[in-house]
Amino acid sequence: MDELTGRVAVVTGAASGIGRAIAERCLDAGMRVALVDVELDSLTRTAHELDPAGSRTLTRQVDVRDPAQVEHLAAAVVAHFGAVHLLCNNAGVDAGGPFVDISDATWRWVMDVNFFGVVNGCRAFLPALRASGEGHIVNTASMAAVNAGMRTMAPYIGSKFAVLGVSENLAVELAESDPGIGVSVLLPGGVQTRMTDSERNRPADVPPSDDPLRQSVVDGIRSATARDGLDPSDVAVAVLDAVRDRSFYILTHREPALEAIAQRLEWMRTNAQPLPRVLR
């Protein structure tokens, strides 16, 4: 899909971070954009800042964990804009702790947002993409999908591995059934977002994590991304380039990602487990 002007994009997690940056780049490219997030106040503010007149955006508060809400979103976008051409399943959260201490509710929350949010989006919007005759899906995973050595992050890592696997499988399937629809998976490394503050949206049944090791890991990630993390706008540029070029893998930190994959291959060959990676 090399021509974006006049097309319609849907971006979840659009109120901040990578999602907001993707939405802004889509608008800059001449697209109309459905801005979707669970945080209504931030979403409303973002919509006003990106499109003060409100003529090129549609704003919807949606919990991507709920298939019915995502189905209603798809219907609303088609009714408002007449079509969908680009779907960015970007909403994501992080919560965790030492493995044996992670609650069932924590596992469900992270998997439901990060993984089932992607599944729900793809299922709800594929009919509209097919009706458009061409389109593209971008699913946000993480470099954690190829680098599993971060302690206390099992739910997040598991969810992102799942997004990567489903995205690869979907790309293969659509290449046969719907060659006009491309698929990309975004594997961002450190990016200056609010991911380390995910618990601001924690449901009431998900207990806060006050484990010292967990806090140390989160503080390390927060410090590293503040110091060295990419600006979300740089990630958004890479996303739209991938859409135009029909590239599957979007690697914001190419060399570290390839190194992590090489370590995994070496682990497969030798069974010599690599040391876990720890952010300092």
C-alpha positions in Angstrom: 0.0 0.0 0.0 2.4 2.7 -1.3 -0.3 5.5 -1.5 -1.6 6.6 1.9 -3.3 9.9 1.0 -7.0 9.7 1.5 -6.9 6.3 3.1 -8.2 5.4 6.6 -6.1 4.2 9.5 -7.2 2.8 12.9 -4.7 3.1 15.7 -5.2 1.6 19.2 -3.2 2.9 22.1 -3.4 6.2 20.3 -3.5 8.5 23.3 0.3 8.5 23.9 3.6 7.0 23.0 4.1 5.0 19.8 0.3 5.0 19.1 0.1 8.8 19.2 3.2 9.1 17.0 1.8 6.7 14.4 -1.5 8.5 14.3 0.3 11.8 13.8 2.4 10.4 11.0 -0.7 9.0 9.3 -2.4 12.4 9.5 0.8 14.0 8.0 0.6 11.5 5.2 -2.9 12.7 4.3 -4.8 9.9 6.0 -8.0 10.0 8.1 -7.5 8.3 11.4 -9.6 6.6 14.1 -7.9 7.3 17.4 -8.6 4.5 19.9 -7.6 4.2 23.6 -8.9 3.2 27.0 -7.8 6.5 28.6 -10.6 8.9 27.6 -9.1 12.2 28.9 -5.7 11.6 27.3 -7.4 10.4 24.1 -9.6 13.6 23.9 -6.6 15.8 24.5 -4.5 14.0 21.8 -7.3 14.2 19.3 -7.6 18.0 19.9 -3.9 18.5 19.5 -3.5 16.4 16.4 -6.7 17.5 14.6 -8.1 20.7 16.2 -11.0 20.9 13.7 -11.9 17.3 14.2 -12.5 16.9 10.5 -10.0 14.0 9.9 -10.3 12.0 13.1 -12.7 9.8 14.9 -12.2 9.3 18.6 -13.4 6.2 20.4 -12.8 4.9 24.0 -12.4 1.2 23.6 -11.1 -1.6 25.9 -9.4 -3.9 23.3 -9.8 -6.9 25.7 -13.6 -6.9 24.8 -14.3 -8.4 21.4 -17.8 -6.8 21.3 -16.3 -3.3 21.9 -13.8 -3.9 19.1 -16.5 -5.2 16.7 -18.6 -2.0 17.5 -15.5 0.0 16.8 -15.0 -1.5 13.4 -18.6 -0.8 12.5 -18.3 2.8 13.7 -15.2 3.4 11.7 -16.7 2.1 8.5 -19.9 4.0 9.1 -17.9 7.2 9.7 -15.2 7.0 7.1 -16.6 4.5 4.6 -13.6 2.2 4.6 -10.5 0.9 6.5 -7.1 0.5 4.9 -4.6 0.4 7.8 -5.0 -1.2 11.2 -2.4 -0.7 13.9 -3.0 -2.9 16.9 -0.7 -1.0 19.2 -2.4 -1.0 22.7 -0.2 -2.6 25.3 0.5 -2.9 29.0 3.1 -4.4 31.3 2.8 -5.9 34.8 4.7 -8.7 36.5 7.0 -9.9 39.3 8.8 -13.0 40.3 7.2 -15.9 38.4 5.6 -17.7 41.3 4.2 -14.5 42.7 2.4 -13.3 39.6 -1.4 -13.4 40.1 -3.9 -15.0 37.7 -5.5 -11.6 37.3 -2.2 -10.1 36.3 -1.6 -12.8 33.7 -5.1 -12.3 32.3 -4.8 -8.5 32.1 -1.5 -8.5 30.2 -2.4 -11.3 27.9 -5.9 -9.9 27.2 -4.6 -6.5 26.3 -1.3 -7.3 24.5 -2.3 -10.6 22.8 -6.1 -10.8 22.6 -6.3 -7.1 21.8 -4.4 -7.9 18.6 -6.5 -11.0 17.9 -9.7 -9.0 18.5 -8.5 -6.2 16.2 -7.5 -8.5 13.3 -10.8 -10.4 13.5 -13.0 -7.4 13.7 -11.3 -5.4 10.9 -10.3 -8.0 8.4 -13.7 -7.9 6.7 -13.4 -4.1 6.2 -9.8 -4.5 4.9 -11.0 -7.1 2.4 -13.9 -4.9 1.3 -11.3 -2.1 0.6 -9.5 -4.5 -1.8 -6.1 -3.7 -0.2 -4.8 -2.8 3.2 -2.2 -3.4 5.9 -2.1 -4.7 9.5 0.6 -3.6 11.9 0.8 -5.6 15.2 3.0 -4.2 17.9 5.0 -6.8 19.7 8.4 -6.0 21.3 12.0 -6.8 21.1 11.1 -8.9 24.2 9.6 -11.3 21.6 13.1 -12.3 20.7 14.9 -11.5 23.9 13.3 -13.4 26.8 16.0 -12.7 29.4 14.4 -9.9 31.5 13.4 -11.0 35.0 9.9 -10.4 36.4 8.4 -9.8 32.9 7.0 -13.3 32.1 3.4 -12.1 31.2 4.7 -9.3 29.0 7.3 -11.5 27.3 4.8 -14.3 26.8 2.2 -12.0 25.3 4.7 -10.5 22.8 6.0 -13.9 21.8 2.4 -14.8 21.0 1.9 -11.6 19.0 4.9 -12.4 16.9 3.8 -15.9 16.2 0.3 -15.0 15.3 1.5 -12.2 13.1 3.9 -14.5 11.2 1.1 -17.0 10.7 -1.4 -14.4 9.6 1.1 -13.0 7.1 1.5 -16.5 5.6 -2.2 -17.1 5.4 -3.1 -13.7 3.9 -0.4 -14.0 1.3 -2.4 -16.9 0.0 -6.0 -15.8 0.6 -5.7 -12.0 0.4 -2.5 -10.9 -1.3 -3.6 -7.3 -1.3 -3.4 -7.2 2.6 0.0 -6.9 4.0 1.1 -7.6 7.6 3.9 -6.2 9.7 5.1 -6.8 13.2 6.7 -4.0 15.1 9.5 -5.1 17.5 10.5 -1.9 19.3 13.4 -1.8 21.7 13.7 1.1 24.1 11.3 3.9 23.2 10.4 6.9 25.3 6.9 6.0 26.2 4.8 5.5 29.3 5.0 1.7 29.2 6.7 1.6 32.6 3.7 3.4 34.0 1.2 0.8 32.7 -0.3 0.2 36.1 -2.0 3.6 35.9 -4.7 1.6 34.0 -4.5 -1.5 36.2 -8.0 -3.1 36.7 -9.2 -3.3 40.3 -8.6 -7.0 40.5 -5.0 -6.8 39.4 -2.8 -6.4 42.5 0.0 -3.8 42.4 3.5 -5.1 42.3 5.6 -3.9 45.2 8.3 -6.6 44.9 11.8 -5.1 45.2 13.2 -7.0 42.3 10.3 -6.0 40.1 10.7 -2.4 41.1 14.4 -2.6 40.3 13.8 -4.0 36.8 11.2 -1.4 36.1 13.4 1.4 37.3 16.2 0.1 35.2 14.0 0.1 32.1 12.7 3.6 32.9 16.3 5.0 33.3 17.6 3.3 30.2 14.8 4.5 28.0 14.9 8.0 29.3 18.6 8.0 28.6 18.9 6.1 25.3 15.3 5.4 24.1 14.1 6.4 20.7 11.6 9.2 20.2 8.2 7.6 19.3 8.1 9.7 16.1 11.2 7.8 14.8 9.3 4.5 15.3 6.3 5.9 13.5 8.4 6.8 10.5 9.6 3.2 10.4 6.1 1.9 10.6 4.8 3.9 7.7 7.9 3.0 5.7 7.1 -0.7 6.3 3.5 -0.2 5.3 4.6 1.3 2.0 7.2 -1.3 1.4 5.2 -4.3 2.7 8.0 -5.2 5.0 7.1 -7.7 7.7 9.6 -7.1 10.4 10.0 -3.6 11.8 13.1 -3.5 13.9 13.7 -0.2 15.7 17.0 -1.6 17.2 18.2 -3.8 14.4 21.6 -5.0 15.6 20.5 -5.8 19.2 17.5 -7.7 17.9 19.6 -9.7 15.4 22.1 -10.4 18.2 19.3 -11.7 20.5 18.1 -14.0 17.7 21.6 -15.2 17.1 22.0 -16.0 20.8 18.7 -18.0 20.6 20.0 -20.0 17.6 23.2 -20.7 19.5 21.2 -21.9 22.5 19.3 -24.2 20.1 22.5 -25.6 18.6 24.5 -26.1 21.9 22.0 -26.0 24.8 24.4 -23.6 26.4 21.9 -21.2 27.9 22.9 -17.6 27.5 23.1 -15.4 30.6 19.9 -13.3 31.1 20.1 -9.7 30.0 19.7 -7.1 32.7 19.3 -3.4 32.0 21.6 -1.3 34.1 
